[in-house]
């Protein structure tokens, strides 16, 4: 665990460094949760042994003990600074950005600016519960290879696949992806191997 000072306050990075990494994945947490969410931990456990350096980023508002998220622009700014700092340690490998829920949205919004090779979106919140007209679908349109893993019972909705966006729907899962996190991680691992980002 490493403290990191951003322009939006003190943040934190939990970094797993395998030997001779083939890629770097930086993950953000959900709005009211943390980097110990079961799906984020399962993804870490599946990818690090396959030579993926994996950083889990805790936003400044969570480090400060607040549950209500900061404005989107502040989240993006802190994430950009954190990823840039971690990227300096792994300059020669592909960068993939991602997260769960709010963290997935931040990753989508910043992926191009970070020159990422791909995006991992866990439990992407397509719309607020009961408000399908408030779609966040445009955020997924980065043009980069993107894997979305959502549950079929997610009240935030499930985005449709399109172009570079692959969507895997997990049966019986809600927004927490907590029924079978290892199954979620298997989907992510297979995608990383397919893309050449993991061995």
VOPAGU-2260 file (C-alpha; in pm, 1 decimal, decimal comma):
REM VOPAGU-2260
SITE   aa  ch    i         X         Y         Z
SITE  UNK   A    0       0,0       0,0       0,0
SITE  UNK   A    1     143,8     334,7    -105,8
SITE  UNK   A    2      21,4     683,0     -23,0
SITE  UNK   A    3      -4,0     914,6    -320,7
SITE  UNK   A    4     -62,4    1287,6    -317,9
SITE  UNK   A    5    -290,3    1411,4    -596,0
SITE  UNK   A    6    -419,1    1758,9    -672,0
SITE  UNK   A    7    -748,4    1637,7    -518,6
SITE  UNK   A    8    -593,2    1516,2    -193,7
SITE  UNK   A    9    -420,4    1210,2     -53,5
SITE  UNK   A   10    -498,1     887,6    -238,5
SITE  UNK   A   11    -372,9     530,2    -210,0
SITE  UNK   A   12    -234,0     265,8    -443,9
SITE  UNK   A   13    -228,7    -107,3    -368,7
SITE  UNK   A   14      20,8    -248,1    -619,7
SITE  UNK   A   15      99,1    -611,2    -698,4
SITE  UNK   A   16     422,2    -651,2    -896,2
SITE  UNK   A   17     478,4    -989,4   -1061,8
SITE  UNK   A   18     815,2   -1070,5   -1208,0
SITE  UNK   A   19     854,3    -963,0   -1574,4
SITE  UNK   A   20     501,1    -823,4   -1616,6
SITE  UNK   A   21     336,7    -840,1   -1958,1
SITE  UNK   A   22      90,1    -558,7   -1888,5
SITE  UNK   A   23     -29,4    -311,2   -1626,6
SITE  UNK   A   24    -391,4    -293,3   -1510,5
SITE  UNK   A   25    -507,3      -2,5   -1292,3
SITE  UNK   A   26    -848,1     -49,3   -1127,6
SITE  UNK   A   27   -1074,7     200,1    -953,3
SITE  UNK   A   28   -1345,8     121,7    -697,5
SITE  UNK   A   29   -1719,5     185,0    -689,9
SITE  UNK   A   30   -1874,6     505,9    -558,3
SITE  UNK   A   31   -1938,0     391,7    -202,3
SITE  UNK   A   32   -1701,1      95,0    -188,0
SITE  UNK   A   33   -1331,8      26,4    -183,9
SITE  UNK   A   34   -1058,3    -167,4    -357,5
SITE  UNK   A   35   -1129,4    -476,8    -147,1
SITE  UNK   A   36   -1458,0    -538,8    -334,2
SITE  UNK   A   37   -1481,7    -910,7    -406,2
SITE  UNK   A   38   -1469,7    -875,3    -784,8
SITE  UNK   A   39   -1162,7    -650,0    -778,3
SITE  UNK   A   40    -979,9    -888,0    -545,1
SITE  UNK   A   41   -1078,4   -1188,8    -757,1
SITE  UNK   A   42    -945,3   -1018,9   -1070,3
SITE  UNK   A   43    -619,8    -942,4    -890,2
SITE  UNK   A   44    -586,2   -1302,7    -776,0
SITE  UNK   A   45    -648,3   -1430,4   -1130,0
SITE  UNK   A   46    -417,6   -1190,3   -1315,8
SITE  UNK   A   47    -111,5   -1132,2   -1099,0
SITE  UNK   A   48       5,4   -1498,1   -1128,3
SITE  UNK   A   49     -24,4   -1451,4   -1505,2
SITE  UNK   A   50     226,3   -1167,1   -1501,0
SITE  UNK   A   51      -9,7    -871,4   -1493,5
SITE  UNK   A   52     105,4    -584,8   -1270,8
SITE  UNK   A   53    -210,1    -471,4   -1095,3
SITE  UNK   A   54    -273,2    -145,0    -913,3
SITE  UNK   A   55    -592,6     -79,8    -718,7
SITE  UNK   A   56    -650,3     292,6    -674,1
SITE  UNK   A   57    -840,0     443,5    -380,3
SITE  UNK   A   58    -981,6     787,1    -457,9
SITE  UNK   A   59    -899,8    1079,6    -224,2
SITE  UNK   A   60   -1258,8    1114,0     -97,8
SITE  UNK   A   61   -1248,2     753,0      28,8
SITE  UNK   A   62    -906,4     799,3     189,4
SITE  UNK   A   63   -1056,5    1102,8     366,0
SITE  UNK   A   64   -1333,1     879,3     503,4
SITE  UNK   A   65   -1620,4    1011,6     292,7
SITE  UNK   A   66   -1871,7     781,9     124,1
SITE  UNK   A   67   -2029,1    1036,2    -109,9
SITE  UNK   A   68   -1819,5    1053,5    -426,6
SITE  UNK   A   69   -1643,3    1361,6    -548,2
SITE  UNK   A   70   -1758,8    1528,5    -873,4
SITE  UNK   A   71   -1674,5    1337,3   -1190,6
SITE  UNK   A   72   -1406,9    1584,2   -1296,7
SITE  UNK   A   73   -1228,8    1546,8    -962,9
SITE  UNK   A   74   -1242,4    1165,6    -986,1
SITE  UNK   A   75   -1099,3    1174,0   -1337,1
SITE  UNK   A   76    -823,1    1415,5   -1239,3
SITE  UNK   A   77    -707,2    1204,8    -943,7
SITE  UNK   A   78    -720,6     884,9   -1151,9
SITE  UNK   A   79    -517,1    1043,1   -1433,0
SITE  UNK   A   80    -248,5    1150,4   -1187,8
SITE  UNK   A   81    -239,6     812,9   -1013,2
SITE  UNK   A   82    -219,1     610,7   -1333,3
SITE  UNK   A   83      54,0     838,3   -1467,2
SITE  UNK   A   84     254,3     780,5   -1147,9
SITE  UNK   A   85     215,7     401,4   -1161,1
SITE  UNK   A   86     278,8     392,9   -1535,3
SITE  UNK   A   87     623,8     543,5   -1478,9
SITE  UNK   A   88     722,2     217,1   -1306,4
SITE  UNK   A   89     608,6       4,0   -1602,8
SITE  UNK   A   90     680,3     213,6   -1914,4
SITE  UNK   A   91     738,1     -73,7   -2156,2
SITE  UNK   A   92     415,1    -274,6   -2118,4
SITE  UNK   A   93      56,8    -212,6   -2236,8
SITE  UNK   A   94    -163,7     -15,5   -1996,7
SITE  UNK   A   95    -520,9    -126,5   -1933,8
SITE  UNK   A   96    -748,2      88,5   -1718,4
SITE  UNK   A   97   -1062,3     -27,5   -1547,2
SITE  UNK   A   98   -1270,3     -53,1   -1236,3
SITE  UNK   A   99   -1609,3    -142,3   -1102,3
SITE  UNK   A  100   -1920,1      75,6   -1136,3
SITE  UNK   A  101   -1812,4     439,7   -1084,8
SITE  UNK   A  102   -1450,2     329,9   -1127,2
SITE  UNK   A  103   -1536,2     178,0   -1465,2
SITE  UNK   A  104   -1688,9     508,7   -1575,2
SITE  UNK   A  105   -1376,2     698,5   -1467,4
SITE  UNK   A  106   -1159,2     452,5   -1661,4
SITE  UNK   A  107   -1370,1     497,1   -1975,6
SITE  UNK   A  108   -1356,0     876,0   -1952,8
SITE  UNK   A  109    -976,9     886,3   -1906,9
SITE  UNK   A  110    -858,7     591,7   -2120,9
SITE  UNK   A  111    -778,7     794,3   -2430,6
SITE  UNK   A  112    -590,8    1064,7   -2240,2
SITE  UNK   A  113    -382,0     791,8   -2073,7
SITE  UNK   A  114    -303,0     622,0   -2405,7
SITE  UNK   A  115    -446,4     298,0   -2268,1
SITE  UNK   A  116    -450,9     -19,5   -2476,6
SITE  UNK   A  117    -788,5    -129,8   -2338,4
SITE  UNK   A  118   -1060,4     -86,2   -2078,2
SITE  UNK   A  119   -1205,6    -329,4   -1823,3
SITE  UNK   A  120   -1552,8    -230,4   -1699,6
SITE  UNK   A  121   -1697,6    -438,8   -1416,5
SITE  UNK   A  122   -2064,4    -372,2   -1331,8
SITE  UNK   A  123   -2077,6     -74,2   -1567,1
SITE  UNK   A  124   -2375,8     133,6   -1443,8
SITE  UNK   A  125   -2561,1     194,7   -1767,9
SITE  UNK   A  126   -2820,2     415,3   -1595,8
SITE  UNK   A  127   -2939,9     499,7   -1244,4
SITE  UNK   A  128   -3183,5     233,3   -1112,8
SITE  UNK   A  129   -3526,7     288,1   -1264,5
SITE  UNK   A  130   -3401,5     568,1   -1491,9
SITE  UNK   A  131   -3314,2     404,5   -1826,9
SITE  UNK   A  132   -3352,5     739,8   -2003,1
SITE  UNK   A  133   -3036,7     861,5   -1820,1
SITE  UNK   A  134   -2803,4     641,8   -2025,4
SITE  UNK   A  135   -2426,8     655,3   -1977,0
SITE  UNK   A  136   -2365,7     445,3   -2286,9
SITE  UNK   A  137   -2161,1     716,8   -2464,5
SITE  UNK   A  138   -1889,2     678,5   -2198,7
SITE  UNK   A  139   -1816,8     326,1   -2326,2
SITE  UNK   A  140   -1749,3     453,6   -2677,5
SITE  UNK   A  141   -1372,4     494,2   -2637,5
SITE  UNK   A  142   -1287,2     304,1   -2955,0
SITE  UNK   A  143   -1051,5      88,0   -2747,6
SITE  UNK   A  144   -1088,0    -286,6   -2686,3
SITE  UNK   A  145   -1327,6    -297,4   -2390,5
SITE  UNK   A  146   -1458,0    -583,1   -2179,3
SITE  UNK   A  147   -1778,7    -523,0   -1982,8
SITE  UNK   A  148   -1884,0    -780,8   -1723,7
SITE  UNK   A  149   -2230,7    -721,8   -1575,7
SITE  UNK   A  150   -2490,5    -929,1   -1395,4
SITE  UNK   A  151   -2824,4   -1004,9   -1557,7
SITE  UNK   A  152   -3002,2    -879,0   -1244,3
SITE  UNK   A  153   -2813,4    -550,1   -1217,5
SITE  UNK   A  154   -3063,8    -269,2   -1143,6
SITE  UNK   A  155   -2822,0     -27,7   -1313,4
SITE  UNK   A  156   -2879,0    -207,4   -1644,7
SITE  UNK   A  157   -2657,9    -392,0   -1891,1
SITE  UNK   A  158   -2501,0    -211,7   -2187,3
SITE  UNK   A  159   -2527,8    -369,0   -2532,4
SITE  UNK   A  160   -2215,9    -490,8   -2714,9
SITE  UNK   A  161   -2098,6    -270,7   -3000,2
SITE  UNK   A  162   -1783,3    -228,7   -3203,8
SITE  UNK   A  163   -1484,0    -277,3   -2976,4
SITE  UNK   A  164   -1704,8    -332,5   -2669,0
SITE  UNK   A  165   -1750,5    -696,6   -2564,9
SITE  UNK   A  166   -2022,2    -755,1   -2304,5
SITE  UNK   A  167   -2034,6   -1070,0   -2090,1
SITE  UNK   A  168   -2353,1   -1111,3   -1884,8
SITE  UNK   A  169   -2320,3   -1324,2   -1572,0
SITE  UNK   A  170   -2642,4   -1509,1   -1476,4
SITE  UNK   A  171   -2776,0   -1452,5   -1125,3
SITE  UNK   A  172   -2542,8   -1160,5   -1053,1
SITE  UNK   A  173   -2650,7    -819,0    -933,4
SITE  UNK   A  174   -2443,9    -499,7    -920,2
SITE  UNK   A  175   -2194,3    -635,8    -666,4
SITE  UNK   A  176   -2085,6    -930,6    -885,0
SITE  UNK   A  177   -2053,3   -1118,0    -555,5
SITE  UNK   A  178   -2228,7   -1448,2    -632,7
SITE  UNK   A  179   -1935,7   -1594,2    -827,3
SITE  UNK   A  180   -1644,0   -1349,1    -827,9
SITE  UNK   A  181   -1403,7   -1623,4    -936,6
SITE  UNK   A  182   -1620,4   -1679,3   -1244,9
SITE  UNK   A  183   -1606,9   -1307,1   -1319,7
SITE  UNK   A  184   -1228,2   -1316,8   -1283,7
SITE  UNK   A  185   -1205,3   -1614,7   -1521,0
SITE  UNK   A  186   -1378,0   -1410,9   -1792,3
SITE  UNK   A  187   -1131,0   -1126,2   -1738,4
SITE  UNK   A  188    -830,9   -1360,9   -1734,6
SITE  UNK   A  189    -934,9   -1523,9   -2062,0
SITE  UNK   A  190    -972,4   -1182,2   -2227,4
SITE  UNK   A  191    -627,7   -1074,8   -2107,6
SITE  UNK   A  192    -471,7   -1395,5   -2238,9
SITE  UNK   A  193    -652,8   -1356,9   -2571,3
SITE  UNK   A  194    -522,2    -999,8   -2607,9
SITE  UNK   A  195    -165,2   -1105,2   -2520,0
SITE  UNK   A  196    -167,2    -901,4   -2198,3
SITE  UNK   A  197    -129,4   -1208,9   -1974,1
SITE  UNK   A  198      49,6   -1538,3   -2021,4
